[in-house]
Amino acid sequence: MMSRFASFFGRGAGNEGENEQTHAPAPAPAPVPHQQQPHRHHSQQQASHRQPAPPPQGKASASTGNRPRSGSSGNSGSSRHKTGKRRGTSKTGPPAGGLSPRSVSALAKLEDFAHDADALEKLLAGVELCLQDYPRTPRARLLEAKDQIAQMNGNLEKLQYNGVDSIITAELESGKEKAKEKRKALNQRCDSLRERILQNSRDLARMLTAGAGK
């Protein structure tokens, strides 16, 4: 009897245990750890691995002292040195030979006047050759030579009085003596050309009066 009662209560206890297990609420799920935390920690480790910690203050100052910055006196001195070289080779610097810009300009003008005198002398030589062929020179050619002589005389006046004499050597300093010599030589050359022009003009007038080349 007792065994039957114990077995009855044993089954009842077992059923109650089963009911408790069946109707008991499900346990709450355990909190899942955040998935980005280890990833963030891993990225921080990578960042710390990529960017090393700055050196101590003493080492940084020592390394900085070995390498002068862009605004240091060493670089500024070298830039000044380079600038000095550029100024020496620039067009605005003093020209070769130690001549001032005013002297260079005056000498260049005198050189141009010398070329103009060369052109006049060449043209005058052609007229003189024509007159040397007299009396075989046609009258038309003599009349043409007369016009050329008159034109050469006017050009020579402009060259000497408006060109060569316009160079004031007293205002020059570095190239004063050289400009004076060139100016004097050009004036002498113009005087010589004038004498030749006047002489050829007289000879040509005599030929035309005598009726040469008819």
Contacts in CASP RR format, 6 or more apart in sequence:
PFRMAT RR
TARGET T0000
AUTHOR 0000-0000-0000
METHOD contacts of the structure
MODEL  1
MMSRFASFFGRGAGNEGENEQTHAPAPAPAPVPHQQQPHRHHSQQQASHR
QPAPPPQGKASASTGNRPRSGSSGNSGSSRHKTGKRRGTSKTGPPAGGLS
PRSVSALAKLEDFAHDADALEKLLAGVELCLQDYPRTPRARLLEAKDQIA
QMNGNLEKLQYNGVDSIITAELESGKEKAKEKRKALNQRCDSLRERILQN
SRDLARMLTAGAGK
54 60 0 8 1.000
55 63 0 8 1.000
68 74 0 8 1.000
68 75 0 8 1.000
69 75 0 8 1.000
87 93 0 8 1.000
94 100 0 8 1.000
95 101 0 8 1.000
95 104 0 8 1.000
98 174 0 8 1.000
99 107 0 8 1.000
99 174 0 8 1.000
99 175 0 8 1.000
100 172 0 8 1.000
100 173 0 8 1.000
100 174 0 8 1.000
100 175 0 8 1.000
102 171 0 8 1.000
102 172 0 8 1.000
102 173 0 8 1.000
103 172 0 8 1.000
103 173 0 8 1.000
103 174 0 8 1.000
103 175 0 8 1.000
103 176 0 8 1.000
103 178 0 8 1.000
103 179 0 8 1.000
106 167 0 8 1.000
106 169 0 8 1.000
106 172 0 8 1.000
106 175 0 8 1.000
106 179 0 8 1.000
107 175 0 8 1.000
107 178 0 8 1.000
107 179 0 8 1.000
107 182 0 8 1.000
109 163 0 8 1.000
109 167 0 8 1.000
110 164 0 8 1.000
110 167 0 8 1.000
110 179 0 8 1.000
110 182 0 8 1.000
110 183 0 8 1.000
110 186 0 8 1.000
111 182 0 8 1.000
113 159 0 8 1.000
113 163 0 8 1.000
113 164 0 8 1.000
113 186 0 8 1.000
114 182 0 8 1.000
114 186 0 8 1.000
114 189 0 8 1.000
116 155 0 8 1.000
116 159 0 8 1.000
117 159 0 8 1.000
117 186 0 8 1.000
117 189 0 8 1.000
117 190 0 8 1.000
117 193 0 8 1.000
120 152 0 8 1.000
120 155 0 8 1.000
120 156 0 8 1.000
120 159 0 8 1.000
120 193 0 8 1.000
121 193 0 8 1.000
123 148 0 8 1.000
123 152 0 8 1.000
124 149 0 8 1.000
124 152 0 8 1.000
124 193 0 8 1.000
124 196 0 8 1.000
124 197 0 8 1.000
124 200 0 8 1.000
127 145 0 8 1.000
127 148 0 8 1.000
127 149 0 8 1.000
127 152 0 8 1.000
127 200 0 8 1.000
128 196 0 8 1.000
128 200 0 8 1.000
130 137 0 8 1.000
130 141 0 8 1.000
130 142 0 8 1.000
130 145 0 8 1.000
131 137 0 8 1.000
131 142 0 8 1.000
131 145 0 8 1.000
131 200 0 8 1.000
131 203 0 8 1.000
131 204 0 8 1.000
131 207 0 8 1.000
134 142 0 8 1.000
134 207 0 8 1.000
134 212 0 8 1.000
135 207 0 8 1.000
135 212 0 8 1.000
135 213 0 8 1.000
136 213 0 8 1.000
137 207 0 8 1.000
137 212 0 8 1.000
137 213 0 8 1.000
138 213 0 8 1.000
139 208 0 8 1.000
139 211 0 8 1.000
139 212 0 8 1.000
139 213 0 8 1.000
139 214 0 8 1.000
142 204 0 8 1.000
142 207 0 8 1.000
142 208 0 8 1.000
142 212 0 8 1.000
142 213 0 8 1.000
143 208 0 8 1.000
145 200 0 8 1.000
145 204 0 8 1.000
146 201 0 8 1.000
146 204 0 8 1.000
146 205 0 8 1.000
146 208 0 8 1.000
149 197 0 8 1.000
149 200 0 8 1.000
149 201 0 8 1.000
149 204 0 8 1.000
150 201 0 8 1.000
152 197 0 8 1.000
153 194 0 8 1.000
153 197 0 8 1.000
153 198 0 8 1.000
153 201 0 8 1.000
156 190 0 8 1.000
156 193 0 8 1.000
156 194 0 8 1.000
156 197 0 8 1.000
159 190 0 8 1.000
160 186 0 8 1.000
160 187 0 8 1.000
160 190 0 8 1.000
164 183 0 8 1.000
164 186 0 8 1.000
164 187 0 8 1.000
164 190 0 8 1.000
165 187 0 8 1.000
167 179 0 8 1.000
167 183 0 8 1.000
169 176 0 8 1.000
169 179 0 8 1.000
169 180 0 8 1.000
169 183 0 8 1.000
170 176 0 8 1.000
172 179 0 8 1.000
END
